[in-house]
Amino acid sequence: MPHTKQPRKKGVSIYRPFIFGSVAEHIDPATRPSTINADHTHRWTLYVRPCPPHPDLSYFIKKISFKLHETYTNSLRTIEAPPFEVTETGWGEFEVQIKLYFVPEANEKPQTIWHHLKLHPYGPDAERQRERKEAVISECYEEVVFNEPVEAFYDLLTSSGGGPVGRGKGSKGSKQASMGGKKGAQGERVAELPFDGTYSQKEEGREMDRLRQAIKTVEVMVVEEREKLEVREKTLADLRSDDGAAVKAR
């Protein structure tokens, strides 16, 4: 149980990265399977995935639930083994609650994240994306942080000799542990990402680049909308002026 008293690693925080998001594709009416609702326009997949090159999340995640819109049958979908994904069809966008449940060794409460399911492209290139019928991908890089983890979970996250058994249905074993955990100069375990540890640094840089590009895109859109508004206001002013002139002429 989450509140069971167990020794914790004081002053230690361990983080593990992952990616969550969705991909949506337009359903071609000409090739639509008869099993798909006629009103549904898109096929989409929600997912929580490991960050390359890390191959697995199941050594610390027991299961993941996806809370879909209430109009879906069995709207709460729980996935207990990788890949942690849900595929459906539909016509509308909505907010999805994603809840991460950790392995028993973690002695941690579930953590919740939210994702907006996107079916349609947005931004200055949206029209061209629609014409090309490109898949709409919306995903985020995230890190789960374990502050002062219990010792058993700390061992699982940092061990180089394999993790404890009984980590839940669909568990594939601690692949990350089998690749070798990092150790300090005196051979002690350290709370760092296994493997080479380079992904998060590179991905952070890429994420900052994406954010800067997104800001530029929004700024361009604001300028374009302001120009459109000015044109509309001028057109409205001209119409009012013409109406006034017509009244005076009478």
C-alpha positions in Angstrom: 0.0 0.0 0.0 1.3 3.5 -0.8 1.4 4.6 2.9 3.3 1.6 4.2 6.3 2.8 6.2 9.5 1.7 4.5 13.0 3.1 4.7 13.6 5.8 2.1 16.7 7.2 0.4 16.9 10.6 2.1 18.0 13.5 -0.1 17.7 11.5 -3.4 15.6 12.2 -6.4 15.4 9.9 -9.4 13.7 10.8 -12.6 12.6 8.7 -15.6 11.7 10.2 -19.0 8.8 9.1 -21.2 6.8 10.4 -24.1 3.0 10.6 -24.2 0.7 11.8 -26.9 -1.5 10.8 -29.9 -1.5 10.3 -33.6 -4.6 10.7 -35.7 -5.3 9.9 -39.4 -8.2 10.8 -41.6 -10.4 7.9 -42.6 -10.9 7.8 -46.4 -14.7 7.4 -47.0 -13.9 5.3 -50.1 -12.0 2.7 -48.2 -13.9 2.9 -44.8 -14.4 -0.5 -43.3 -18.1 -1.3 -42.7 -17.3 -1.9 -39.0 -16.5 1.8 -38.4 -19.3 4.2 -37.5 -20.3 6.3 -40.5 -20.0 9.5 -38.4 -16.3 8.8 -37.5 -13.8 10.8 -39.5 -10.5 9.8 -37.9 -8.6 6.8 -36.5 -6.4 7.7 -33.6 -4.0 6.2 -31.1 -3.2 7.4 -27.6 0.1 6.3 -26.1 2.7 6.4 -23.4 6.1 5.3 -24.8 9.7 5.1 -23.6 12.2 7.7 -24.8 14.8 6.3 -27.2 17.1 4.5 -26.7 15.4 3.2 -23.5 13.4 0.2 -24.6 11.0 -0.3 -21.7 8.8 1.4 -19.1 7.3 -1.7 -17.5 10.1 -2.2 -15.0 8.7 0.8 -13.0 5.1 1.2 -14.5 2.6 -1.6 -13.7 -0.3 -0.3 -15.8 -1.7 2.8 -17.4 -5.3 3.9 -17.7 -6.7 6.2 -20.4 -10.0 7.9 -19.6 -11.8 8.6 -22.9 -14.8 10.7 -23.6 -17.9 9.3 -21.8 -19.6 8.6 -25.2 -17.2 5.7 -25.8 -18.1 2.2 -24.6 -15.9 1.2 -21.7 -14.5 4.7 -21.6 -11.9 3.8 -19.0 -9.2 1.7 -20.8 -6.5 0.1 -18.6 -3.4 -1.3 -20.3 -1.3 -3.7 -18.2 1.5 -4.5 -20.6 3.5 -2.7 -23.2 2.7 -1.2 -25.6 0.7 1.2 -23.5 -1.6 2.3 -26.2 -5.3 2.7 -27.1 -6.6 2.9 -30.7 -10.1 4.0 -31.5 -12.1 6.0 -34.2 -14.1 9.1 -33.7 -15.0 12.6 -35.0 -14.3 14.9 -32.1 -11.4 16.2 -30.0 -11.4 15.9 -26.2 -9.2 15.9 -23.1 -7.9 12.5 -22.0 -6.9 11.7 -18.5 -3.9 9.4 -18.4 -3.0 7.8 -15.0 0.3 6.0 -14.4 0.3 3.2 -11.8 3.7 2.1 -10.5 5.0 -1.3 -9.6 4.4 -2.5 -6.0 8.0 -1.9 -5.1 7.6 1.8 -5.7 5.2 2.3 -2.8 4.0 5.4 -4.7 0.6 6.8 -5.5 -0.5 6.9 -9.1 0.3 10.1 -11.1 -2.1 11.8 -13.5 -1.3 13.7 -16.7 -3.7 15.2 -19.3 -3.5 15.1 -23.0 -5.7 16.9 -25.6 -6.5 14.5 -28.4 -5.9 16.4 -31.7 -7.5 15.3 -34.9 -7.0 18.4 -37.0 -3.8 20.3 -37.9 -3.3 23.8 -36.6 -0.9 26.6 -37.6 0.2 28.3 -40.8 0.7 25.0 -42.6 -2.6 23.5 -41.6 -4.3 23.8 -45.0 -1.4 22.1 -46.8 -1.4 19.3 -44.1 -5.1 18.8 -44.7 -4.6 18.6 -48.4 -1.8 16.1 -48.1 -3.9 14.2 -45.5 -0.9 13.9 -43.2 -1.2 12.2 -39.8 -1.6 14.7 -36.9 0.9 14.0 -34.2 0.7 15.7 -30.8 3.1 14.5 -28.2 5.1 15.7 -25.2 8.3 14.8 -23.4 7.7 14.3 -19.7 9.7 13.1 -16.6 8.4 11.3 -13.6 10.3 12.2 -10.5 10.6 10.0 -7.5 11.7 12.0 -4.5 13.3 10.0 -1.7 12.2 6.6 -3.1 11.9 3.6 -0.8 15.0 1.5 -0.8 13.5 -1.4 -2.6 12.4 0.8 -5.4 15.7 2.6 -5.4 17.4 -0.7 -5.9 15.1 -1.6 -8.7 15.8 1.7 -10.5 19.5 1.6 -10.1 20.4 -2.0 -9.9 22.7 -3.6 -12.5 21.8 -7.1 -11.5 18.1 -7.2 -12.4 15.1 -6.0 -10.5 12.8 -7.9 -8.0 10.2 -10.2 -9.4 6.4 -9.7 -9.2 6.1 -6.4 -10.9 2.7 -7.0 -12.4 1.0 -8.6 -15.3 2.8 -8.3 -18.6 6.2 -7.5 -17.0 9.1 -8.2 -19.2 11.8 -8.0 -16.6 14.1 -5.1 -15.9 15.7 -4.6 -19.3 17.1 -1.3 -18.2 18.7 -2.9 -15.1 20.2 -5.7 -17.3 22.0 -3.0 -19.4 23.9 -1.9 -16.3 23.3 0.9 -13.8 25.7 3.8 -13.4 28.1 3.8 -10.4 30.2 6.5 -8.8 33.9 6.6 -8.3 33.8 4.4 -5.2 31.3 1.9 -6.7 28.2 3.3 -5.0 24.9 3.4 -6.8 23.9 6.8 -8.1 20.5 8.1 -9.0 21.0 8.7 -12.6 19.5 7.5 -15.9 21.0 4.2 -16.9 22.7 3.8 -20.4 24.7 6.8 -21.6 22.3 9.4 -20.0 22.5 11.6 -23.1 18.9 11.5 -24.3 17.4 13.9 -21.8 20.1 16.5 -22.4 19.7 16.3 -26.2 15.9 16.1 -26.0 15.8 19.1 -23.7 17.6 21.1 -26.3 15.3 19.9 -29.0 12.3 20.7 -26.9 13.6 24.2 -26.3 14.1 24.6 -30.1 10.5 23.4 -30.7 9.2 25.8 -28.1 11.1 28.7 -29.7 9.7 27.7 -33.1 6.2 27.5 -31.7 6.5 31.0 -30.2 7.7 32.3 -33.6 4.7 30.6 -35.2 2.3 32.1 -32.8 3.8 35.5 -33.2 3.4 35.2 -37.0 -0.2 34.1 -36.6 -0.9 37.1 -34.3 0.5 39.5 -36.8 -1.6 37.9 -39.6 -4.8 38.0 -37.5 -4.1 41.7 -36.6 -3.7 42.6 -40.3 -6.9 40.8 -41.1 -8.7 42.6 -38.3 -7.4 46.0 -39.6 -8.7 45.1 -43.1 -12.1 44.2 -41.7 -12.3 47.3 -39.6 -11.4 49.5 -42.6 -14.0 47.7 -44.8 -16.6 48.2 -42.0 -15.6 51.9 -41.8 -15.9 52.3 -45.6 -19.4 50.7 -45.5 -20.6 53.0 -42.8 -19.2 56.0 -44.7 -21.0 54.9 -47.8 -24.2 54.4 -45.9 -23.9 57.9 -44.4 -23.3 59.4 -47.8 -26.3 57.7 -49.3 -28.6 59.0 -46.5 -27.4 62.6 -47.0 -28.0 62.3 -50.8 -31.6 61.5 -50.1 
